[in-house]
């Protein structure tokens, strides 16, 4: 009975923590892939690189993942992050000018996505919809390693990518 109460309490805490913007709880992180899921512990020591997408309900569909890109599927986004961590160009299938050198990457983590995706309504018109999705966070060693080749927002498979550098 005590174990059941503890399990329900932890589950409720995970839901409340995630829905309040805190990201997945530690218990949720360890179950999926502790080395990839969950933001870096001292996330306040980092800032988004210049040019990072500020996602909201008015973000252009061009800057959002497509609903069909499966960004609501934690297991899928975790596998994309794993491939990004081992790929030759941070998971992008082509060389993008200005991407940081792999040696500049401290960590790659999966965390909360921007909360919006684009899809087609029944008439074929593009619409932006609110979802609970996931994104990839690439932590860099220095701010000088931030991408400088324009806005690099999405991996080739459509998952949103945010580059972060230490605060000066």
N, C-alpha and C positions, 0 to 999 in steps of 0.2 A: 504494500500500500504506500509506504514512504517513497519507494522508487518511482511509483506511478505519479505521485504528487511532484517529485523533483523533475521528472521527465516533462510533465505538462507545464510546469513553471519555466523550465528552460526553453521549451518551444514557444511559449507566450513571449518570453523575453526576446527571443530571436526575431519574432514577427514585429514586436514593438520597436526594437532596435533598427531593423531594416526599414520599416515604414517611416520612421522619424528621420531617415537620411543618414543613419550611423553606419550603414553597410551591414554585411552579414556579421553575425556574432562569431566569437571564436569557436564555439562548438559547431556552428555551421561550416566554418572555414576548414576545420580539421577533418570533417567528414569527406569533403570533396577532393581537395588537393592543397595541403597546407602550404606548399611552396609557391602556389600561384593565386589562390583565392584569398581575398582580403587585402586591403590597402596596407602600405607600410605603416608600422606602429606609430612613428613620429611624423605623420603626414603633414602636420603644421609647419614642419621645417622645409617644405617644398612649395613651389608656386608653379602655376601653369606656364609653359613657354609662350612667348609672344606668338600670336596667330592661332592660339587654341580656340576651338569652337565654343562659343557660349550658346548652349542649347536651351531652347525654350519653345513655347507654343508658336512663336512667330518665326522660328528658324526656317530658312529656305529648305525645301526637300532635298536640294543638292548637297546640303551639309548634314543630312541625317541618314542613318542606315534605313534600308528598306525593311518593311515588315517581314518579307520573305527571307531576310538574311538570318533569321533565327536568333536575334540578339536577346530574346526573352528566355532562351534555353541556356542555363548556367553550364551544363556539361559541354555543350557545343562551344560556347565562348571560351571556356577553359581549354578546350582542345586547340582552338585558334591561337590562344596565348602561348600554349606549349609549342606549337609550330613556329610562332613568331620568335620565341626564345631560342629556337634551334636553327632557324632559317638563315640563309646567307645575307638577306637584306632586312632584318627585323621582321620577317614574315611577309613582306611585300614581294610579289613575284617578279617585280622589275625594279631596277635601280631608280630611285627618286632623288633628284639633285637636292643636296642639303640635309639628307638624313644623317643622324649622328653615327659615328663609328661604333661598331659593336662593343669595343673596349670601354666606351663611355657609359654603357648601360649598367646601372647598379642592380636593378630589379625590374621585373615585368609582373604585374599583378592584375587580377580581374576584380572589379568593384562595380558599384552602381553605374548604370549607363546614364545617358542624358535624359531619359524619360520620354522621348518622343521618337517616332519613326514615321516614314511616309508609306502610303499604300494607295491603292486605287479604289475609288468608291464604285458602286454598281454601274454608274454611267461611264466609267473609265477616266474620271477626273482624279488628279492627284490630290490627296488630302493628308494632313499631318494629324496623327493620333497619339494620345497619351498612353504610355505603357510602362510597366515595370521591367526594365531591361538591364543588360550588363554591358560594360565597356572594358577596354584594356588600358592600363596606365603604365607608361614606360618611364621609370625613374632614371635620370641621368646624373652623372658625376659632377658636372659643372654647367652653369648657364650658357657658357660659350658653345656647348654641344647641342643647344636647341636647334631644331630644323630651321633652315633659312631659305628653303626653296618653295615658299608659299604655304598655303594651308594644307597640311597632311592630316586629314581627319579620319579617314577610313582605311582599314586594311583591305586588300583586294577582295576578300570575301564579304565585305560590308560591315564589319564590326568597327565601332567607333574607337579611335585611338587618341589618347591624350598624353602628351609629353610633359614631364615635370622636371624642374631643376631645383637644386638647393637654393634657399633664400640667401641673399648676400648679407 
